Amino acid sequence: MKTKAVSLLRELTEAHSVPGHEDEVRAIFVDELGDSGDLYTDRMGSVFCDLAGEGPRVLIAGHMDEVGFLVQNITHEGFIQFVALGGWWEHNLLGQRVEILTRTGEKILGVVASRPPHFLPEAQRRQVQTIEQLYIDVGAESRLQVIDEFGISLGDPIAPCSLFTALSREDHFMAKAFDNRVGMAAVIQAGQILSATDHPNHLVLCGTVQEEVGLRGAKAAAVFAKPDVAIILEGPPADDGPGFNRADCQGRLGGGVQIRLYDPTAITNPRLARLAIDTARAEGIPHQVTVRRSGGTDAGSFHQANSGIPSIVLGVPARYIHSHNAIIDINDHLHLIALVTALVGKFDTHTVDSLTTYL
């Protein structure tokens, strides 16, 4: 399973899949799960694999998009100005490579740049450059060359350019887009396992769109799939590096699958949270529980949809998400898959009904 996880994560993280342009990850989902169930999409582009079955409808979902950019303007000199898709900290951008996906499918390499510090006043050199002050250099000499020769247009999607790499420490890997390609890989791998086993429910696998720009795809996906319970798989930020109190750490690499109880977008159904924790303990699955002061996931949309969908977020902590180079421990990913498959086995009609029986 580890070998498959590594190869799948390599393929997923190196895909170009920013909000509203999730085609490459969608294609991987379809290729991996085409033999497991019936495939559908909704009208926003979220993709579903219906494994069928009897009982409550259980959704396992991860978002397919990564933080990125769109071409906003092309200057007369051939430099590209851009807008952000998702949350970027400008500290992470200068000098980094990006790929612009043209309408013909060609990927044009460029670098994020700004006015060199040698030409800035001292006070300005100490400030973080804003997105509006940055530009992408693709080596062009004019706007005409960018458009006619390189094929770049306004609105073209831009993704970080970074390769999946094994680190010197065993089982540690670095790549872009672990938020949320770890979630997508787990949806796929858990789905492949569950498609070959019995489960007391009607299982639907899902890759949502546009999570990074406001949990948008999940709103439509919830209406389309009509789940009775939802498991959202994520790549949340780790808090185990310098500047954190290790005693208070809730997202440590190697600490196991992360079970989220709260963030500002969703309070996890307490009964569902207890079931997840009890299942992890009973199965001997390493896990860590978190209450987040900030951030949000597709659970923020799913749990409010229809008449209310009990939803829980399970994740693989990743250092330095929303950058070109994040780091995970692959064992946390394997523990995520183990917990998802075990939890799905608990979701019979009685258990799912008990999550929302209040009278």
PEWO-V157685 format. One line per field, one symbol per residue. phi: phi as a letter, one per 30 degrees, with the letter a starting at -180 (. if undefined). burial: I if it has 9 or more other C-alpha atoms within 8 Angstrom, else O. Layout:
phi = ???
burial = ???
//
This chain:
phi = .ddddddddedddddcadeibceddeddedddceccadcbbcdcjdcbbcdijcjddcccbbdddbdabbdcabdedjcccbcdcjdcceedceicdbbccdddjdccdbbdbaeeddcceeddddcdddedccacccidcadddeddcdidbeiddbbecacdbddddeicbbadiecbddddddeddddddddcbdbdaccbcbccchddckhddddddddddhdcabcccbbdddbccejcdedcdbbcdidjdccccabdcacdeedddddddddddddiceabcbbcdbiabeedcddcdhcjbebbccbcebdidhbdbcbbcdddddddeddedddeddddeddddddbccb
burial = OOOOIIOIIIOIIIOIIIIOOIOIIIOIIIOOIIOIIIIOIIOOIIIIIIIIIOIIIIIIIIIIIIIIIIIIOIIOOIIIIIIIIIOIOIOIIIOIIIIIIIIOOOOIIIIIIIOOOOOIOOOOIOOOIOIOOIIIIIOIOIIIIIIOOOIIIIOIIIIIIIIIOOIOOOIIIIIIIIIIIIIIIIIIIIIIIIIOOOIIIIIIIIIIIIIIIOIIIIIIIIIOOOIIIIIIIIIIIIIIOOOIOOOOIIIIIOIIIIIIIIIIIIOIIOOIIOIIIOIIIOOOIIIIIIIIOOOIIIIIIIIIIOOOIIIIIIIIIIIIIIIIIIIIIIIIIIIIIIIIIIIIIOIIIOIIOOIOOOO
//
